[in-house]
């Protein structure tokens, strides 16, 4: 389970030029509601990820 206020290395599957590829980046979890987590990254637009979705691969806590 993801925790608000912690930083995670998040891996998701994205469609890139007609093929599926892994996207990996560091995100701060700002809120969690059920299986959805709001993510913040100073270099990218904020997003919401559903951890039950097929394109969510994993999230590893960063210490």
Residue pairs with C-beta under 8 A, 6 or more apart in sequence:
1 32
2 8
2 29
2 32
2 37
2 51
2 59
3 29
3 32
4 29
4 30
4 31
4 32
5 28
5 29
5 30
6 28
6 29
6 61
6 62
7 26
7 27
7 28
7 29
7 61
7 62
8 26
8 27
8 28
8 29
8 59
8 60
8 61
8 62
9 24
9 25
9 26
9 59
9 60
9 62
10 24
10 25
10 26
10 27
10 39
10 49
10 58
10 59
11 22
11 23
11 24
11 57
11 58
11 59
12 22
12 23
12 49
12 55
12 56
12 57
13 20
13 21
13 22
13 23
13 54
13 55
13 57
14 20
14 21
14 22
14 23
14 55
15 21
22 57
25 41
25 44
26 41
26 62
27 39
27 40
27 41
28 39
28 40
28 41
29 37
29 38
29 39
29 40
30 38
30 39
30 40
30 46
31 37
31 38
32 38
35 50
35 51
35 52
36 48
36 49
36 50
36 51
37 48
37 49
37 51
38 46
38 47
38 48
39 46
39 47
39 48
39 49
40 46
49 56
50 56
51 59
